[in-house]
Amino acid sequence: MDARWERLWTDTLKPWLDELELERKKALRYRLQATGMGFVAGLGFGALLLLWAGDWVFFGFGVFVATVMGVTIGNKRVSDLSKRVKVQLNTAIAEALELSYLEKPSQPARLQTLRDFDLLPSYNRCKFEDHFSGSRQGCDFELYEAHLEQRRRSNKRTYFVTVFRGVIIRINFPRKVEGVTVISRDSGWFNGMAAIGRSMGGHDLKRIGLVDPKFERIFEVYGDDQVLARYMLTPSFMERLITLEEALHGKRVRAMFDEHSGEGELLIAAETGNLFEIGSMGKPLADQSRVQSIVGELSQILEIIDLLVEPAKFGDASAVALD
């Protein structure tokens, strides 16, 4: 970390985490005690069930239930401390970057728009967290994490499967945005089925042909006006989106330009997994790697935003192949 982060760590974060270290140890000890007490209580509860039912299955059930209750009760104190540390660390890091941080966004930005244009899957259960907002190179932006799950049924059992876990980014794009241009994942053999276009978000979008073979292997583009798509999808922007894909190690990036927000936005969704976490509570809190991990993840996202809003190169021509 550079001198700025070293000062933040030395002057603010490390002293605060050192003060909480005794509380961490007490929380871990309490969890261990609660688990042990739950197990002992389970032995007694299981024995009563065994006497009542005469079946060792009931004994095992009693031990299991009581032990799980002990673990749940004991883990709450550890979980509460972990959440407290995470919020404080993310807030301090955001402030150092002149950003704002909220643990829970009250109203996720443009989620339904991304869903309407098939850039996010359908879901039955959702969770949102880690909302960062601010300005980069004069462009307002916000990002947050989304965890989307679908309900599934199998042999009369209902369960949930994660269909998206990653970041969603909204950027007030510096160039004028006109119309709708959707940059989705390449569909491989199914490309031919959508060769003439697709209906998304109440728009009849046409397939946009590209002249960049590397970009076309990863993405397919649809828009409501080929000339407008040509204006937005310059070679330098497409190169930057490929850089984003590579920087995130192929995390299924997708994006869209949308004029209908009234400001003109670039919306991005990427399956990054769960970011901005503090790591295990089993090691001392004043471990600098906790901060380094969060700073590294956030810095990577900010560098991507900087790259995407960078002014177009002089003489940048269209990357769209006109029919």
Secondary structure, DSSP 8 states (H G I E B T S, - for coil): --HHHHHHIIIIIHHHHHHHHHHHHHHHHHHHHHHHHHHHHHHHHHHHHHHHH--HHHHHHHHHHHHHHHHHHHHHHHHHHHHHHHHHHHHHHHHHTT-EEESS-SS-TTHHHHHHTTSS---SEEEEEEEEEEEETTEEEEEEEEEEEEEEEETTEEEEEEEEEEEEEEEE-SS---SEEEEEE--GGGGGGGTT-EEETTEEEEEE-BS-HHHHHHEEEEES-HHHHHHH--HHHHHHHHHHHHHTTS---EEEEESTTSS-EEEEEE---S-S----TTS-S--HHHHHHHHHHHHHHHHHHHHHHS---TT----B---
